[in-house]
Amino acid sequence: MPGQLLELHVENFRSLRDVTIPLGPLTVLVGANGVGKSNVLKVFDLLADIIRTDLEPALESRGGFDQVAFWGGPKPPTTLRIRLKATWTTHSSPNAPDEYDLKVRRYSAPGNKDSGRYRLTRSESFQFKRTRGRGRRITVSGERATVVDTRPSSGLEDSSEFGIQRLSSGLSTLPRLTSTEGGTEVALVAHQLSSFRVFDVNVDAARRPSRVDHGDLSSDADNLAAFLYTLHTGDDDLWNRLVDDARSVLPQLLDIEFVHVGGRADQVTVILRERGLRQPTPLADASYGTVRLLGLLALLHDPTPPALTCVEEIDHGLHPQALRLIVERLREASERTQFIVATHSPALTDRLLPGEIVICERDDEGASLIPAISTADVSAIVEESGDLPLGELWFSGVLGGDLTGDEL
């Protein structure tokens, strides 16, 4: 897989007061409802929105800084921070990763301390490994951006400055720089972040016909019929594998077919041929679990996925027999795209390896503890338990797992 996100650090975003999460090709967030798993995924939604619309609109669309910042504790925070480490650019490595750091600070507007009005400031930094040991650092503060190139052999630095709007994010504006100013590296980071997909099948929308446009699978699978049709008309081997997977979980399924609807060749719907039935079953009449399964299989067989895919409660609506297949396909697909998956299913967790899970809990002040215990401790507990399944260990409380709390 070409490059990946290595680490996410978040301070004061929703329930994430201070968390640092190591990330691998497949990372499964395991925890009860309300411990903050969804908030990890929402960090990536925010970053993608910052790139599309800029910092202030992205915050305002979520109700403003106070609605986004940590709600727990005795007093509201005044800063929010997101830091990423990745291996996306050409010369990066786990030992010399790309780094992006965003800090947003809230302060009372002059003369309006008691009115509830406030202003924001932001600072950002980008750091990249370049050729022959050289490094590049770009910092953004106030209305100035500074680019510094370092030559380790001599310790000399070349720097340049230019203006930037006060609350504009470097993610949304710096990709327009020339390559000598750092535009190439920032553009690559912005591209990776903007392509992130937080996937959660909207079953009602996925059941409907959709326009054939050969586009990407949407984040809520509302173009599921069209995307499946694209796979069907593309690689025969890929399509046959997907259908075989569906049959392995749905034993009554004979085949997946397509019908152009409404007299329009550009609209298509899915129909299922099922054993023992005189007529096919339209996807609109298929069960909730069947639609979710087809949405997940479409995602996991996507030949051109984005850099990172996040999946909400991946087990929701699925029969336990489907979970073994889903985990196997997740591992295979994680060779093409990185996955962060949320679950509270012991049955799914049973099928995972210690290095794939991140245990999530929440403390009495509403702060998420992610990870609640380290991967090394998980491995040690598994070994001491005689290799009991991870889901059983988690659900019994041996791996932690506070089963109370509401999502912040």
ZIBELLIN-V655356 format. One record per helix or strand of 3 or more residues. SS is the DSSP state (helix for helix, strand for strand). FROM is the first residue (numbers start at 1). TO is the last residue. If there is no record, write none. Layout:
ss=[SS SS]
from=[FROM FROM]
to=[TO TO]
//
This chain:
ss=[strand strand strand helix helix helix strand strand strand helix strand strand strand helix helix helix strand helix helix helix strand strand helix helix strand helix strand helix helix strand strand helix helix]
from=[5 16 26 37 55 65 79 98 118 131 135 144 156 170 179 183 197 203 224 236 253 267 283 288 308 320 338 346 354 357 368 375 390]
to=[13 22 30 53 60 68 86 108 129 133 141 151 163 176 181 194 199 206 232 249 260 274 285 300 311 333 343 349 356 362 370 384 395]
//
